[in-house]
Structures are given as structure tokens and as C-alpha cells.
């Protein structure tokens, strides 16, 4: 095994552009492709005692006017051929956007068991309660990750 280190994914990696999302349908906002020589998993820190986990997830999706969009956020692993592999997590947007200035109020995200290898992709998907357009410039994404150089 190589060296492990903490990192994070932001909206720059996981939201491509402003994206129209239809109510009741998961729409891909963007993707992160794992680079050569690295492994990545979402989360950071111990699996046991999630309340004490060092890793956190904060996602605040908004429309251009700055209003929060209620709905469900999904992180899903895909193969290099864009075939779905596994859902890594699914949360309500209203839960993920708590604690903007206080990490202790954000959702704990300990290191996950599923690792993505070279050329696999992590998709950020969103299913709004009402048809909306996610504005990249107004939104915030911060997902702690563990990376390993191989």
C-alpha cells in the first residue's frame, strides 16, 4: 500500500456547469475521474463512532438567486464506461447544508470501505423536490476524502 493522505472534493470537481434538474429524477451535476496512480474513497477518519469522525460532508445546492433547493443528493461510483457500480451515499439536501461555518454541525463522513481505482468516476447526482436549476456559482460542495498514492 502507498501513502494515505487527507484531501477534499469541492464544487470545482463535482459540479460541471449550471444544471437543470427535473423533479423526481436523479441528474448528474458533475463527476470526478480518479487519476492514474491514485485510489480514492469518500470520508476520512475512523469508521466507529461516527459522531467523532474527522471527515465531514457539506453540500449546499442553490438556484441563481441564492435560494436552497430541497431534494436528495447522491454520490455514486461509476466504471470508466459510465456504468453504475455502487451508491456511496444518499442524503437529504436539508441535512447536508447545516453548519456552514461550524464543521461540528456538518454530517460526519468517516472513511468508507469502497475505494475507487484509476479511471473510475465519482458522480454527484441530485433529485430536487421541484424542477430547478442548480447554480454552480451559488452552490457549495465540500466532501472529505482519503486518497492513496499507488
Backbone torsions as a table, in degrees:
resi	resn	phi	psi	omega
1	UNK	NA	147.6	180.0
2	UNK	-89.8	-166.2	-179.5
3	UNK	-79.2	131.2	177.1
4	UNK	-98.4	143.8	177.2
5	UNK	-150.3	159.8	-179.9
6	UNK	-86.3	142.4	176.9
7	UNK	-148.4	-171.9	177.9
8	UNK	-153.8	151.0	173.4
9	UNK	-108.3	141.9	-178.5
10	UNK	-124.0	-175.7	179.5
11	UNK	-62.3	-26.2	179.6
12	UNK	-65.9	-28.0	176.5
13	UNK	-91.4	-27.5	-168.4
14	UNK	-116.3	-3.9	172.9
15	UNK	-125.5	115.5	-175.9
16	UNK	-73.7	-56.4	-176.9
17	UNK	-150.9	175.7	171.3
18	UNK	-56.6	132.7	-171.9
19	UNK	-130.7	125.6	175.3
20	UNK	-76.5	129.6	-178.6
21	UNK	-124.6	129.7	178.8
22	UNK	-89.0	141.5	178.5
23	UNK	-59.8	136.0	176.4
24	UNK	85.0	1.4	-178.1
25	UNK	-130.7	132.3	173.6
26	UNK	-75.0	127.4	179.6
27	UNK	-119.1	135.1	178.2
28	UNK	-72.8	126.1	175.6
29	UNK	-90.0	-30.4	-179.4
30	UNK	175.3	-179.2	-177.5
31	UNK	-147.9	153.7	171.9
32	UNK	-117.0	124.3	178.8
33	UNK	-98.4	127.0	-179.5
34	UNK	-68.9	130.2	-175.8
35	UNK	-81.7	163.5	176.4
36	UNK	-61.2	137.6	176.2
37	UNK	82.6	12.6	177.6
38	UNK	-136.1	153.9	168.6
39	UNK	-120.8	149.1	-179.9
40	UNK	-143.6	144.5	171.5
41	UNK	-137.7	150.7	176.9
42	UNK	-77.0	149.2	178.5
43	UNK	94.1	165.6	178.1
44	UNK	-155.4	139.0	178.1
45	UNK	102.8	-173.9	-173.5
46	UNK	-69.0	147.4	175.7
47	UNK	-73.4	-38.1	-177.5
48	UNK	-81.2	148.5	178.7
49	UNK	65.9	61.5	-175.5
50	UNK	-54.2	-32.4	-178.9
51	UNK	-62.7	-22.0	179.2
52	UNK	-102.8	5.2	-178.4
53	UNK	-60.5	139.7	177.8
54	UNK	-74.6	-32.7	-178.3
55	UNK	-75.6	146.7	179.7
56	UNK	-139.2	160.8	174.3
57	UNK	-130.7	132.9	177.9
58	UNK	-137.8	118.5	178.3
59	UNK	-134.2	126.1	-178.3
60	UNK	-132.4	94.0	-177.5
61	UNK	-91.8	130.6	-175.6
62	UNK	-135.1	159.5	172.0
63	UNK	-83.9	173.6	-176.8
64	UNK	-57.3	-31.0	-179.2
65	UNK	-78.0	-4.7	177.3
66	UNK	92.6	7.9	178.7
67	UNK	-84.4	137.0	178.2
68	UNK	-67.9	141.1	179.4
69	UNK	-102.2	112.7	175.2
70	UNK	-67.6	143.3	178.9
71	UNK	164.3	-167.7	-177.3
72	UNK	-114.9	130.8	179.0
73	UNK	-102.7	138.6	179.4
74	UNK	-131.8	137.2	169.4
75	UNK	-109.3	124.8	-176.2
76	UNK	-135.9	138.0	176.4
77	UNK	-86.7	138.6	179.0
78	UNK	-128.3	153.1	176.1
79	UNK	-74.9	168.6	175.4
80	UNK	-59.3	-22.0	179.2
81	UNK	-92.8	14.4	179.4
82	UNK	64.7	33.3	173.3
83	UNK	-96.9	132.6	179.8
84	UNK	-64.1	136.0	-179.7
85	UNK	-108.2	-53.1	-177.4
86	UNK	-160.2	143.9	172.5
87	UNK	-84.5	121.4	-177.8
88	UNK	-87.9	-21.2	178.1
89	UNK	178.9	150.5	178.9
90	UNK	-143.9	126.1	-175.6
91	UNK	-139.6	156.2	170.2
92	UNK	-75.5	137.0	179.2
93	UNK	-55.4	-38.5	-177.7
94	UNK	-65.4	-22.6	176.6
95	UNK	-83.5	-39.4	-175.5
96	UNK	-73.7	-18.8	-175.6
97	UNK	-99.8	23.2	177.3
98	UNK	-91.3	144.6	173.9
99	UNK	77.7	42.2	-178.9
100	UNK	-54.5	-38.7	-178.9
101	UNK	-106.8	5.5	-175.8
102	UNK	-138.8	100.4	-177.0
103	UNK	-59.1	-26.3	-179.1
104	UNK	-68.5	-17.1	178.5
105	UNK	-96.7	-3.4	178.3
106	UNK	-82.9	160.9	-177.7
107	UNK	-67.9	126.0	177.1
108	UNK	-62.4	143.0	179.5
109	UNK	-142.2	83.1	178.0
110	UNK	-70.9	165.4	179.8
111	UNK	-55.6	130.8	-178.6
112	UNK	-87.0	164.2	-179.3
113	UNK	-81.4	-25.7	-173.9
114	UNK	-90.7	120.9	179.4
115	UNK	-104.7	138.3	175.2
116	UNK	-97.8	129.3	-179.3
117	UNK	-100.4	179.9	-176.1
118	UNK	-45.0	132.0	176.4
119	UNK	74.7	-8.0	172.8
120	UNK	-72.5	162.2	-173.7
121	UNK	-127.8	147.8	173.0
122	UNK	-111.0	117.1	-179.8
123	UNK	-99.4	138.8	168.4
124	UNK	-101.4	118.9	-177.2
125	UNK	-121.2	152.2	-177.6
126	UNK	-139.8	136.5	177.1
127	UNK	-122.7	97.8	-177.4
128	UNK	-76.3	156.2	175.7
129	UNK	-70.9	-31.7	177.0
130	UNK	-133.7	145.5	-179.6
131	UNK	-52.8	127.0	-175.7
132	UNK	-150.7	165.4	173.6
133	UNK	-114.0	119.8	177.9
134	UNK	-76.0	123.6	-180.0
135	UNK	-96.0	116.0	-178.0
136	UNK	-57.9	-44.9	-175.7
137	UNK	-65.7	-27.4	-179.0
138	UNK	-89.6	-17.8	-173.6
139	UNK	-90.8	159.8	177.4
140	UNK	-131.5	135.5	175.3
141	UNK	-134.9	128.4	174.8
142	UNK	-144.7	107.3	-178.3
143	UNK	-121.7	114.2	176.6
144	UNK	-67.6	140.8	-180.0
145	UNK	-134.5	162.2	170.2
146	UNK	-115.5	128.3	179.0
147	UNK	-118.8	152.3	178.0
148	UNK	-134.3	129.4	175.3
149	UNK	-84.4	127.4	-178.9
150	UNK	-120.3	NA	NA
